[in-house]
Amino acid sequence: MLSAEAPKITDWMQAWGSLAGLVMSTFAVVFTGLLFRHEIRVRREEQRDAMAAQARLIFGKVLEIKRVGGEERVMEVMKFEVQNFSSLPIVDVACSIYGDGGLIAEGLPMDLVESGRKTGYTTKLNMQIPWQRFDDVAKGAWVQVRFVDASGVRWRRDGRKELVRILPLKG
């Protein structure tokens, strides 16, 4: 009677097959979950990339910094431009110019920059540049451009550095 109730080899094969199926199913579920997370991450990156497509084509550039006059009476004139290489305009543009010593000129407004280039000038500077250091500061000057693109997203680009999205304040 004992031999009739003992598991046969087919019972053992079925049990081990069920356990192997359980392990493989668990691996398949984990792999599917990881693949799902990866696809979500890729989709979000593509959405961010599409959102920044126009903004990546906006640059600011210092064209010229002049000193007019002698050491006592000096008028500093800066010429800069905002380059819009996209086909759509940007609005609410404000530029700040920085140099080695920090902020040189701040919040220089431009209402609209259509496709192409728009030049701006300023004679109102936040800092007096020493006559001896003027050439060094002029070479190292760069423009920070803050703007709103055609889709209504606010951006900031510091010189040729990476683009930064400016998030709205929650109030």
Contacts in CASP RR format, 6 or more apart in sequence:
PFRMAT RR
TARGET T0000
AUTHOR 0000-0000-0000
METHOD contacts of the structure
MODEL  1
MLSAEAPKITDWMQAWGSLAGLVMSTFAVVFTGLLFRHEIRVRREEQRDA
MAAQARLIFGKVLEIKRVGGEERVMEVMKFEVQNFSSLPIVDVACSIYGD
GGLIAEGLPMDLVESGRKTGYTTKLNMQIPWQRFDDVAKGAWVQVRFVDA
SGVRWRRDGRKELVRILPLKG
7 15 0 8 1.000
51 151 0 8 1.000
51 153 0 8 1.000
51 165 0 8 1.000
52 155 0 8 1.000
52 163 0 8 1.000
52 165 0 8 1.000
53 86 0 8 1.000
54 86 0 8 1.000
54 88 0 8 1.000
54 90 0 8 1.000
54 149 0 8 1.000
54 150 0 8 1.000
54 151 0 8 1.000
55 147 0 8 1.000
55 149 0 8 1.000
55 153 0 8 1.000
55 155 0 8 1.000
55 157 0 8 1.000
55 163 0 8 1.000
55 165 0 8 1.000
56 163 0 8 1.000
57 84 0 8 1.000
57 85 0 8 1.000
57 86 0 8 1.000
58 82 0 8 1.000
58 83 0 8 1.000
58 84 0 8 1.000
58 85 0 8 1.000
58 86 0 8 1.000
58 90 0 8 1.000
58 113 0 8 1.000
58 145 0 8 1.000
58 147 0 8 1.000
58 149 0 8 1.000
58 155 0 8 1.000
58 157 0 8 1.000
59 82 0 8 1.000
59 83 0 8 1.000
59 85 0 8 1.000
59 145 0 8 1.000
59 157 0 8 1.000
59 159 0 8 1.000
59 160 0 8 1.000
60 80 0 8 1.000
60 81 0 8 1.000
60 82 0 8 1.000
60 83 0 8 1.000
60 95 0 8 1.000
60 142 0 8 1.000
60 143 0 8 1.000
60 145 0 8 1.000
60 157 0 8 1.000
60 159 0 8 1.000
61 80 0 8 1.000
61 81 0 8 1.000
61 82 0 8 1.000
61 83 0 8 1.000
61 143 0 8 1.000
61 159 0 8 1.000
62 78 0 8 1.000
62 79 0 8 1.000
62 80 0 8 1.000
62 97 0 8 1.000
62 138 0 8 1.000
62 141 0 8 1.000
62 142 0 8 1.000
62 143 0 8 1.000
63 79 0 8 1.000
63 80 0 8 1.000
63 81 0 8 1.000
63 119 0 8 1.000
64 77 0 8 1.000
64 78 0 8 1.000
64 79 0 8 1.000
65 76 0 8 1.000
65 77 0 8 1.000
65 78 0 8 1.000
65 79 0 8 1.000
65 134 0 8 1.000
65 137 0 8 1.000
65 138 0 8 1.000
65 141 0 8 1.000
66 76 0 8 1.000
66 77 0 8 1.000
66 78 0 8 1.000
66 79 0 8 1.000
67 74 0 8 1.000
67 75 0 8 1.000
67 76 0 8 1.000
67 129 0 8 1.000
67 131 0 8 1.000
67 134 0 8 1.000
68 74 0 8 1.000
68 75 0 8 1.000
68 76 0 8 1.000
68 77 0 8 1.000
69 75 0 8 1.000
71 131 0 8 1.000
74 131 0 8 1.000
75 123 0 8 1.000
76 123 0 8 1.000
76 125 0 8 1.000
76 129 0 8 1.000
77 121 0 8 1.000
77 122 0 8 1.000
77 123 0 8 1.000
78 97 0 8 1.000
78 104 0 8 1.000
78 105 0 8 1.000
78 121 0 8 1.000
78 122 0 8 1.000
78 123 0 8 1.000
78 125 0 8 1.000
78 141 0 8 1.000
79 119 0 8 1.000
79 120 0 8 1.000
79 121 0 8 1.000
80 95 0 8 1.000
80 97 0 8 1.000
80 108 0 8 1.000
80 119 0 8 1.000
80 120 0 8 1.000
80 121 0 8 1.000
80 122 0 8 1.000
80 143 0 8 1.000
81 117 0 8 1.000
81 118 0 8 1.000
81 119 0 8 1.000
81 120 0 8 1.000
82 93 0 8 1.000
82 95 0 8 1.000
82 110 0 8 1.000
82 113 0 8 1.000
82 117 0 8 1.000
82 118 0 8 1.000
82 120 0 8 1.000
82 143 0 8 1.000
82 145 0 8 1.000
82 147 0 8 1.000
83 116 0 8 1.000
83 117 0 8 1.000
84 90 0 8 1.000
84 113 0 8 1.000
84 114 0 8 1.000
84 115 0 8 1.000
84 116 0 8 1.000
84 117 0 8 1.000
84 118 0 8 1.000
85 115 0 8 1.000
85 116 0 8 1.000
86 115 0 8 1.000
86 150 0 8 1.000
87 115 0 8 1.000
88 115 0 8 1.000
88 149 0 8 1.000
88 150 0 8 1.000
89 112 0 8 1.000
89 113 0 8 1.000
89 114 0 8 1.000
89 115 0 8 1.000
89 150 0 8 1.000
90 112 0 8 1.000
90 113 0 8 1.000
90 147 0 8 1.000
90 148 0 8 1.000
90 149 0 8 1.000
90 150 0 8 1.000
91 111 0 8 1.000
91 112 0 8 1.000
91 147 0 8 1.000
91 148 0 8 1.000
92 111 0 8 1.000
92 146 0 8 1.000
92 147 0 8 1.000
92 148 0 8 1.000
92 154 0 8 1.000
93 109 0 8 1.000
93 110 0 8 1.000
93 111 0 8 1.000
93 112 0 8 1.000
93 113 0 8 1.000
93 145 0 8 1.000
93 146 0 8 1.000
93 147 0 8 1.000
94 107 0 8 1.000
94 108 0 8 1.000
94 109 0 8 1.000
94 110 0 8 1.000
94 145 0 8 1.000
94 146 0 8 1.000
94 147 0 8 1.000
95 107 0 8 1.000
95 108 0 8 1.000
95 109 0 8 1.000
95 110 0 8 1.000
95 120 0 8 1.000
95 143 0 8 1.000
95 144 0 8 1.000
95 145 0 8 1.000
95 146 0 8 1.000
96 103 0 8 1.000
96 105 0 8 1.000
96 106 0 8 1.000
96 107 0 8 1.000
96 108 0 8 1.000
96 143 0 8 1.000
96 144 0 8 1.000
96 146 0 8 1.000
97 103 0 8 1.000
97 104 0 8 1.000
97 105 0 8 1.000
97 106 0 8 1.000
97 108 0 8 1.000
97 122 0 8 1.000
97 141 0 8 1.000
97 142 0 8 1.000
97 143 0 8 1.000
97 144 0 8 1.000
98 104 0 8 1.000
98 141 0 8 1.000
98 142 0 8 1.000
98 143 0 8 1.000
98 144 0 8 1.000
98 158 0 8 1.000
99 137 0 8 1.000
99 140 0 8 1.000
99 141 0 8 1.000
99 142 0 8 1.000
100 133 0 8 1.000
100 136 0 8 1.000
100 137 0 8 1.000
100 140 0 8 1.000
101 127 0 8 1.000
101 137 0 8 1.000
102 127 0 8 1.000
103 126 0 8 1.000
103 127 0 8 1.000
104 125 0 8 1.000
104 126 0 8 1.000
104 127 0 8 1.000
104 129 0 8 1.000
104 137 0 8 1.000
104 141 0 8 1.000
105 122 0 8 1.000
105 124 0 8 1.000
105 125 0 8 1.000
105 126 0 8 1.000
106 126 0 8 1.000
108 120 0 8 1.000
108 122 0 8 1.000
110 118 0 8 1.000
110 120 0 8 1.000
113 147 0 8 1.000
129 137 0 8 1.000
142 158 0 8 1.000
142 159 0 8 1.000
142 160 0 8 1.000
143 159 0 8 1.000
144 156 0 8 1.000
144 157 0 8 1.000
144 158 0 8 1.000
144 159 0 8 1.000
145 156 0 8 1.000
145 157 0 8 1.000
145 159 0 8 1.000
146 154 0 8 1.000
146 155 0 8 1.000
146 156 0 8 1.000
146 166 0 8 1.000
147 154 0 8 1.000
147 155 0 8 1.000
148 154 0 8 1.000
148 155 0 8 1.000
149 155 0 8 1.000
153 165 0 8 1.000
154 165 0 8 1.000
154 166 0 8 1.000
154 168 0 8 1.000
155 163 0 8 1.000
155 164 0 8 1.000
155 165 0 8 1.000
155 166 0 8 1.000
156 163 0 8 1.000
156 164 0 8 1.000
156 166 0 8 1.000
157 163 0 8 1.000
157 164 0 8 1.000
158 164 0 8 1.000
END
